[in-house]
């Protein structure tokens, strides 16, 4: 199930799961965007990579994932794909401004 969260809810989730190895943050933006700024401890898996699906399939489906991009479009697509692949604990940040 995909849970849609706003920025404040996402930041609360991150704080609550700070030391939780079962909680993974994934930034699906391009490496260039990721280099400019990203959430601490986020993994960068570029949704535009031709092997994006294969990279996602390497992840543990039992863990909880918080997915984000700049405006929620790419992350929505990524979370839908993850759900189709069998992931059940997914959060999508519907909009994240890293500068706010």
C-alpha positions as a printed NumPy array, in Angstrom:
array([[  0.   ,   0.   ,   0.   ],
       [  1.268,   3.443,  -0.927],
       [  0.914,   6.07 ,   1.761],
       [  0.924,   9.663,   0.507],
       [  2.598,  12.041,   2.947],
       [  3.344,  15.736,   2.929],
       [  6.669,  17.324,   3.84 ],
       [  5.886,  17.652,   7.546],
       [  4.669,  14.05 ,   7.829],
       [  7.774,  12.855,   5.982],
       [ 10.109,  14.75 ,   8.286],
       [  8.299,  13.25 ,  11.287],
       [  8.68 ,   9.73 ,   9.81 ],
       [ 12.369,  10.347,   9.215],
       [ 12.884,  11.538,  12.792],
       [ 10.93 ,   8.595,  14.232],
       [ 12.957,   6.113,  12.169],
       [ 16.371,   7.735,  12.491],
       [ 18.06 ,   4.569,  13.755],
       [ 15.753,   2.059,  12.087],
       [ 17.626,  -0.084,   9.546],
       [ 14.257,  -1.238,   8.193],
       [ 13.4  ,   2.317,   7.053],
       [ 15.037,   3.364,   3.773],
       [ 14.878,   6.776,   2.085],
       [ 15.142,   6.744,  -1.713],
       [ 15.623,   9.824,  -3.874],
       [ 14.554,   8.994,  -7.439],
       [ 15.916,  12.182,  -9.008],
       [ 18.919,  12.365, -11.311],
       [ 22.433,  12.107,  -9.86 ],
       [ 22.992,  15.795, -10.669],
       [ 19.903,  16.797,  -8.655],
       [ 20.96 ,  14.454,  -5.866],
       [ 24.459,  15.985,  -5.745],
       [ 23.01 ,  19.472,  -5.395],
       [ 20.979,  18.564,  -2.317],
       [ 19.332,  15.521,  -0.77 ],
       [ 17.951,  14.214,   2.477],
       [ 20.553,  12.77 ,   4.846],
       [ 21.012,   9.001,   4.456],
       [ 18.998,   8.937,   1.214],
       [ 19.945,   6.486,  -1.511],
       [ 19.882,   7.764,  -5.079],
       [ 18.162,   5.453,  -7.545],
       [ 17.518,   7.483, -10.685],
       [ 14.089,   6.675, -12.113],
       [ 15.411,   7.545, -15.592],
       [ 18.082,   4.808, -15.476],
       [ 17.243,   2.049, -17.963],
       [ 17.805,  -0.513, -15.21 ],
       [ 15.694,   1.277, -12.574],
       [ 13.359,  -1.69 , -12.221],
       [ 16.278,  -4.091, -11.766],
       [ 17.761,  -1.823,  -9.085],
       [ 14.421,  -1.752,  -7.255],
       [ 14.123,  -5.551,  -7.459],
       [ 17.411,  -5.835,  -5.505],
       [ 15.773,  -4.131,  -2.503],
       [ 14.266,  -6.047,   0.401],
       [ 10.483,  -5.951,  -0.052],
       [  9.909,  -6.345,   3.698],
       [ 11.522,  -3.006,   4.552],
       [  9.72 ,   0.34 ,   4.65 ],
       [ 10.583,   2.886,   1.961],
       [ 10.149,   6.65 ,   1.82 ],
       [ 10.382,   7.747,  -1.802],
       [ 10.807,  11.308,  -3.003],
       [ 11.696,  13.545,  -5.931],
       [ 11.232,  17.278,  -6.451],
       [  7.483,  17.571,  -6.958],
       [  6.04 ,  14.091,  -6.433],
       [  5.601,  13.018, -10.065],
       [  8.608,  10.745, -10.454],
       [  8.24 ,   9.389,  -6.935],
       [  4.566,   8.572,  -7.603],
       [  5.595,   6.581, -10.656],
       [  8.334,   4.826,  -8.679],
       [  6.011,   3.901,  -5.798],
       [  3.388,   2.537,  -8.193],
       [  6.057,   0.363,  -9.797],
       [  7.271,  -0.803,  -6.391],
       [  3.739,  -1.731,  -5.365],
       [  3.299,  -3.743,  -8.578],
       [  6.572,  -5.533,  -7.76 ],
       [  5.293,  -6.612,  -4.354],
       [  6.505,  -3.89 ,  -1.983],
       [  3.914,  -3.228,   0.715],
       [  5.366,  -0.55 ,   3.008],
       [  5.87 ,   2.524,   0.853],
       [  5.556,   6.228,   1.575],
       [  5.546,   8.811,  -1.202],
       [  6.298,  12.419,  -0.389],
       [  3.815,  14.25 ,  -2.592],
       [  5.954,  17.408,  -2.588],
       [  9.291,  18.103,  -0.994],
       [ 11.129,  21.374,  -0.948],
       [ 14.555,  20.725,   0.506],
       [ 15.092,  24.444,   1.007],
       [ 12.017,  25.142,   3.153]])
